[in-house]
């Protein structure tokens, strides 16, 4: 078999080798690597750098035309409109109040969602790190929602929480008056946080679980020999050694929280009113769903969001660097 296959392979490789040998002769040994990187660089440029460049171009132009050739240059007017406020604490005083309402909604959402996410994920990871019966099954149960599509997650919970949904059916069966879970601003906002935590905590639990399992067992055994209490072991050993992993979870969940869109949009549509409208949905509304469609203003808003994400990412690098030096 080898006597037949080997000559064929050698012949094919010889044919393939001809253009690369020629390219190496022309480009030289150092620059030949660019030839292999070229396909990836091309697709990366088309799908990453080109949209970024177009975003800057749209942010600096106005009008309602889709093509750049028909859009007049307006400089930083779009940024001025977005940032024009008598008081940033009062969205009603802003020229574009929906954007600032979504900014404040996002800020409150991120603080609560990330706080609950990190706390519950840490608690779950600590429990799943113990010697439980059917531990593998419970780990799969907590991770399962991560595998669901955001739209599926939203539709499941909408089916449960709508006026004639499952939860109200249970209430009626128990003689309790049904509740309009999605028509109250506070309740809809609270459920949005709950659903977001439920859908994503499995991913962060997995990261924290890996961090817990990386802590050497002999450190705990030494603490137990010294008769340290569980709380003291947690405070003096677990938390300090888990701090780098916790930081990664914190920053990742912050970035994910700021980018929240699909689940909540499919769940509440941003309502009632603008109670669950977050910054990414606001950008979508300004650029594509609202009337008139203002692509320049949406591009400027997305650049402001990108700046926030860059700051968060830089913070992660800076904090990680600090821990490595320690």
C-alpha positions in Angstrom: 0.0 0.0 0.0 2.8 2.4 1.0 4.5 1.7 -2.3 1.5 3.1 -4.1 0.5 5.9 -1.8 4.0 7.3 -1.1 4.9 8.2 -4.7 1.5 9.9 -5.2 2.0 12.0 -2.0 5.5 12.9 -3.2 4.2 13.9 -6.6 1.4 16.1 -5.1 3.8 17.7 -2.7 6.2 18.4 -5.5 3.5 20.2 -7.5 2.4 22.2 -4.5 6.0 23.1 -3.6 6.7 24.8 -6.9 4.7 28.0 -6.4 5.9 28.3 -2.7 9.5 27.7 -3.7 9.1 30.4 -6.4 7.5 32.8 -3.8 10.3 32.2 -1.3 12.9 32.9 -4.0 11.1 36.2 -4.8 10.2 37.3 -1.3 13.0 35.9 0.7 12.9 33.6 3.7 11.9 36.3 6.2 9.0 37.7 4.2 7.5 34.4 3.1 5.5 34.2 6.4 3.4 37.1 5.1 2.3 34.9 2.2 0.8 32.4 4.6 -0.7 35.1 6.8 -2.3 37.0 3.8 -5.6 35.1 3.7 -6.3 35.6 7.4 -5.2 39.2 7.2 -7.5 39.8 4.3 -10.6 38.4 6.0 -9.6 40.1 9.3 -9.3 43.4 7.4 -12.6 43.1 5.6 -14.6 42.0 8.6 -12.9 43.9 11.4 -10.8 46.9 10.3 -13.0 48.0 7.4 -16.2 48.2 9.6 -14.2 50.2 12.2 -13.0 52.6 9.5 -16.6 52.9 8.1 -17.9 53.6 11.7 -15.5 56.5 12.0 -16.6 57.8 8.6 -20.3 57.6 9.4 -19.7 59.2 12.8 -18.2 62.3 11.1 -20.9 62.6 8.5 -24.6 63.5 8.7 -27.8 63.2 6.7 -30.0 60.2 6.1 -28.2 58.7 3.1 -26.9 55.2 3.4 -23.9 55.6 1.1 -21.0 57.8 2.2 -20.9 59.7 -1.1 -24.2 61.3 -0.3 -23.4 62.2 3.3 -22.1 65.7 4.1 -19.1 66.0 6.5 -20.3 67.4 9.9 -17.2 66.9 12.0 -17.9 66.1 15.6 -21.6 67.4 15.5 -22.9 63.9 16.2 -20.8 63.6 19.3 -22.0 67.1 20.4 -25.6 66.1 20.0 -25.1 62.9 22.1 -23.1 64.7 24.8 -25.3 67.8 24.9 -27.0 67.8 28.4 -27.7 70.4 31.0 -27.3 67.6 33.6 -26.1 64.1 32.8 -28.0 62.9 35.9 -31.3 64.0 34.3 -31.8 62.3 30.8 -34.8 64.6 30.2 -32.4 67.6 30.0 -30.3 66.0 27.2 -30.8 66.7 23.6 -31.0 63.0 22.8 -32.7 61.8 26.0 -33.2 58.1 24.9 -29.4 57.6 24.6 -28.8 58.9 28.1 -31.7 57.0 29.5 -30.2 53.9 28.1 -26.8 54.8 29.5 -28.2 55.1 33.0 -30.2 51.9 32.5 -27.0 50.1 31.4 -25.1 51.5 34.4 -27.6 50.3 37.0 -28.1 47.0 35.1 -24.3 46.3 35.0 -23.7 47.1 38.7 -26.5 44.8 39.8 -26.1 42.1 37.2 -22.3 41.8 37.7 -22.6 41.9 41.4 -25.1 39.1 41.5 -23.3 37.2 38.7 -20.0 37.2 40.5 -21.4 36.4 43.9 -23.7 33.6 42.8 -21.1 32.1 40.4 -18.5 32.1 43.3 -21.0 30.4 45.6 -21.9 27.8 43.0 -18.3 27.1 42.2 -17.4 26.6 45.9 -20.4 24.2 46.3 -19.6 22.3 43.1 -15.9 22.0 44.1 -16.9 19.8 47.1 -17.3 16.1 47.0 -21.0 16.0 46.1 -23.1 13.0 44.9 -23.6 13.3 41.1 -21.3 16.3 41.0 -20.8 16.0 37.2 -24.6 16.1 36.7 -25.0 19.3 38.7 -22.1 20.9 36.9 -23.8 20.2 33.6 -27.1 21.5 34.9 -25.6 24.9 35.8 -23.8 25.1 32.5 -26.8 24.1 30.3 -28.3 27.6 30.0 -25.1 28.9 28.5 -25.6 26.6 25.5 -29.0 28.0 24.8 -29.5 30.7 22.2 -30.2 34.2 23.7 -33.5 34.3 21.8 -34.5 30.9 23.2 -33.7 32.0 26.7 -35.8 35.1 26.2 -38.8 33.2 24.8 -38.7 30.6 27.5 -38.9 33.3 30.2 -41.5 35.3 28.3 -43.6 32.2 28.1 -43.3 31.8 31.9 -43.8 35.5 32.8 -46.4 36.9 30.4 -49.9 37.8 31.6 -51.3 34.4 30.7 -48.0 32.6 31.3 -47.0 29.6 33.5 -46.2 31.6 36.6 -49.5 33.4 36.6 -51.3 30.1 35.9 -49.8 28.7 39.1 -50.8 31.9 41.0 -54.4 31.6 39.8 -54.5 27.9 40.8 -53.3 28.9 44.3 -56.0 31.7 44.5 -53.5 34.5 44.1 -54.2 37.4 41.7 -52.0 37.3 38.6 -49.2 39.9 38.2 -48.2 41.8 35.1 -44.5 41.0 35.4 -43.6 42.6 32.1 -45.8 45.7 32.3 -44.2 47.1 35.5 -40.9 49.0 34.9 -39.3 47.8 38.1 -40.4 44.2 37.8 -39.4 44.0 34.1 -36.0 45.4 35.0 -35.5 43.0 37.9 -36.5 40.0 35.7 -34.0 41.2 33.1 -31.2 41.0 35.6 -32.4 37.6 36.9 -32.6 36.1 33.4 -29.2 37.5 32.4 -27.6 36.0 35.5 -29.4 32.7 35.0 -28.3 32.5 31.3 -24.6 33.3 31.8 -23.6 32.3 35.4 -22.6 28.8 34.2 -19.8 30.1 32.1 -18.3 32.2 35.0 -18.9 29.3 37.4 -16.8 27.1 35.2 -13.9 29.6 35.2 -14.1 30.0 39.0 -14.3 26.3 39.5 -11.1 25.9 37.4 -9.5 28.6 39.6 -10.5 26.8 42.8 -9.2 23.5 41.6 -5.8 25.1 40.8 -5.3 26.0 44.5 -3.0 23.4 46.1 -4.7 21.0 48.5 -1.8 21.0 50.9 -2.5 24.7 51.7 -6.0 23.7 53.0 -4.6 20.7 54.8 -2.1 22.9 56.6 -4.8 25.3 57.6 -7.0 22.4 58.9 -4.1 21.2 61.0 -3.9 24.7 62.5 -7.6 24.3 63.3 -8.5 27.4 61.2 -12.3 28.0 60.8 -14.0 27.6 57.4 -14.6 31.4 57.2 -10.9 32.1 58.0 -9.7 29.6 55.4 -12.0 31.2 52.8 -10.9 34.7 53.7 -7.2 34.0 54.1 -6.6 31.3 51.5 -9.4 30.9 49.0 -10.1 34.6 48.2 -6.4 35.7 47.9 -5.4 32.8 45.7 -8.6 33.1 43.6 -8.2 36.9 43.2 -6.7 36.8 39.7 -9.5 34.5 38.4 -12.1 36.6 40.1 -10.7 39.7 38.4 -10.9 38.0 35.0 -14.6 37.0 35.8 -15.3 40.5 36.9 -14.0 42.2 33.8 -15.5 39.7 31.4 -18.9 40.0 33.0 -18.6 43.8 33.0 -17.9 43.8 29.3 -20.7 41.3 28.6 -23.1 43.4 30.8 -22.3 46.6 28.9 -22.9 44.7 25.6 -26.3 43.3 26.7 -28.8 43.4 23.8 -30.3 40.2 22.3 -31.8 38.5 25.3 -33.4 41.6 26.7 -34.5 42.9 23.3 -36.3 39.6 22.6 -37.6 39.5 26.2 -39.1 43.0 26.7 -38.3 44.9 23.5 -36.8 47.6 25.7 -40.1 48.3 27.5 -42.3 49.0 29.2 -41.5 52.5 27.9 -37.7 52.7 27.9 -37.3 50.9 31.3 -35.2 48.0 29.9 -33.6 49.9 26.9 -29.9 49.5 27.2 -27.1 51.3 25.3 -26.7 48.7 22.5 -30.4 48.6 21.8 -30.4 52.4 21.9 -27.7 52.4 19.1 -29.8 49.9 17.1 -32.9 52.1 17.5 -31.1 55.3 16.5 -29.5 53.7 13.4 -32.0 51.2 12.1 -35.3 51.0 14.0 -36.2 54.7 14.7 -37.6 57.3 12.3 -35.7 58.9 10.7 -32.7 56.5 10.7 -29.7 58.4 11.9 -26.7 56.3 11.0 -24.2 59.1 11.9 -25.5 59.4 15.4 -25.6 55.6 15.9 -22.0 55.4 14.7 -20.9 58.1 17.2 -22.8 56.3 20.0 -21.1 53.0 19.1 -17.7 54.7 19.2 -18.4 56.0 22.7 -19.4 52.5 23.7 -16.2 51.1 22.2 -14.2 53.7 24.2 -15.8 52.4 27.4 -15.0 48.8 26.4 -11.4 49.7 25.7 -11.1 51.3 29.1 -12.5 48.1 30.8 -10.1 45.9 28.7 -7.1 48.2 29.6 -8.2 47.9 33.3 -8.1 44.1 33.0 -4.6 44.1 31.5 -3.4 46.6 34.1 -4.8 44.6 37.0 -3.5 41.3 35.6 0.0 42.9 35.2 -0.2 44.0 38.8 -1.0 40.5 40.0 1.8 39.0 38.0 4.3 41.4 39.6 3.0 40.4 43.0 
